[in-house]
């Protein structure tokens, strides 16, 4: 396991005999002398390797001093590790370019990982739609607000399935209005904790 140092140029550490400041946005202004604050994040490490251990999101490397980075975390695409490696490469290229050294700055800014691997980035949202199912999707609302695609759609079972498939694989990734008619019960598809 390796730790990657992330430089925080915007962080101001203020210490006094009374309190200290934290880099994490969520904890700004917290009075750590107050025992009621000591249960922060329900005693979960916000920088742990879970999917979203920081109040439902992954902590950003720009909020912490050190980030865990190793092959296992990168293979699992743990966001904080992937971001830390990218930030480190970007910073190294910029520093090398500024110093007149060999760098990869021009090639890096021309590249885009999302464009190369759209399927990998879209898959979680596609799977969420499939688990939710068409029964929770407001087809009428989607058709009414996306006339450029559907015009005066004849409501047949096959046409409604076509609209649903369009939404799952294309529409949800475009700037199109849609809504669901029921919530998502994530516990119905998640494996129980061991």
N, C-alpha and C positions, 0 to 999 in steps of 0.2 A: 504494500500500500504506500502511496506517495501523497504528499501534501503539496499543493501548488499555491504559491504566494500570489495573491491578487492585490495590486496596489489600489488604494482608495484615495485618490487625490482630493475628493470632496469631503471626506470624513474629518470632522473636528472632534478630537477627544478632549473632553473637559473633565477634569477631576478636581475635587475639592474635598474638604473633610466631610461634606454632607452627602454628595451623590456623584455618580459617574454617568457618562453618556454611552449609548450603545449604537453601533453602526446599523443594525437591523431596523428598517423603517417601522415595523410593527411595534418595536419597543421604545421608540423615541418618546421622551418625556415621562417614562415610568419612574416612579420613586421606589427604588429597590430596597429602601429602608423599611417600607411597609410590608409586613408579612403576607398580606393578601395578594401581593404581586409575585410571591415566590412559587406559585403554582402555574407559572407561565407556560403556555403551550401544553398544558396538562402533563407536565414533566416529560414531554417528548423532545428529544434533541431536534431542533428545527433544521439542522444540517445533516440529519441522518439520511440513509440512502433509500428511504421509502419513496413511493410515488409522489406524495404531496404532504410531507410531514410538517410543513410550516403553515398552519392554519388553512390547509386545503390546497396549497401551492408548493412548488419546489423553491427553496431559497435561492436567491440569485447571488452569484459570486461577487457582485459589486456591493453586497451588504455585509460580507464577512472578510476576515483577514486571511484565513486559510481554507482551502477546499480539498476534500478527499478526492484523489484521482488515482485510479488504477485500471488495469485492463478489464476486470469484471464490471466495474461501474460504466466504463465506456461501451462494453459489449451490450450491457443492458440499457444503454442510452439514458442513463440517469441524468436529468437535465443539468444539475449543478456541475457535474463533472464534464459533460460535453461543452457547456458554456465556458467553463474555466479553461479548457484546452484551446477553444477558439479564441477567447480573449487573449490568452497568452501568445498564441501565434500571431494575432493581429498586432499586439503591442510590440512583439519582437521585430516584425516586418517594418513597422513604423519607425522604431528606434534605429534599425539598421539603415533604412532609407535616409533618415535625418543625419546619420553619421557618415553617409556616403559609402556605406558598405554594400556588399551583395545582398539583395533582398528579393522577396517574392510579392511585393506590394501591388504591382500592376496586375499580375495574374490573379491575385487574391480578390481584388475588388471587381474583377470581371467575372468571377466564378459565382455560382449560387447553388448551394447544396439542396435547397428545396426544389429547384428546377430539375436537378438530377434524380431526385428520389421522391417525387410527389406522392407516389403510392404509399410509401412508408409513413409520410406525414399525415396523409388523409385517412389511413386505415382506422385509427381509433374512432374518429367521428362516424365513419361508415358503419362500423360495428355497433356503435351506440344506436344509430338509427335502426339498424336491423333488429336489435334487441327490443327497442321500443315498439317497432312494428307500425304498419300502416294504420292500424286501428286508432292510434293516438295522433295521427297526422291530420291536420285540417286541410283536406284537399281543396275544398271550395274556396277557402281563404287564399291558398297558394295560387290557384288558377285565377281568381279575381284580381290578385295583385301582380300577376305576371302574364298579362295579356300578350306581350311580345312573343311569348313561347306558345301559348295555348289558344289564343283568340276565343272563338265560341266553341268550346269543347263540348262534344256530345258525351253525356255521362253514361258510358258503358263500363262494365266491370274491367274490361281490357284496357280502356283508356285511362281509368283511374289507377290501374297498376302501372301504366306507362308514366303517368305523372309522378307517382311515388318513386319509381326507379330513377327518373330524371333528378328528382330532389336528392335522393340518397347519394348518387354518384357524381352529380354536377351542380345542381341548384344550391345546395347548402354551402358550397364553396364560392358562390358568386354573391353579389350584392342584391339578394332577392328576399322579399318579405315572406315570412312563413310563421306558423305557430303550431304548437301541439295542443291537444285537447285534454291530455292527462299527463301526470308527472312520471318520472322514471324511477322505478323501484330497483335501485342498484343491488340491494341485498338479494334480490331474486336470482341474480346471475353470478354473484360473487361467491367464491368458495368460502366456506366458514373458516375462521381463524384456527390455526393449529394450537 
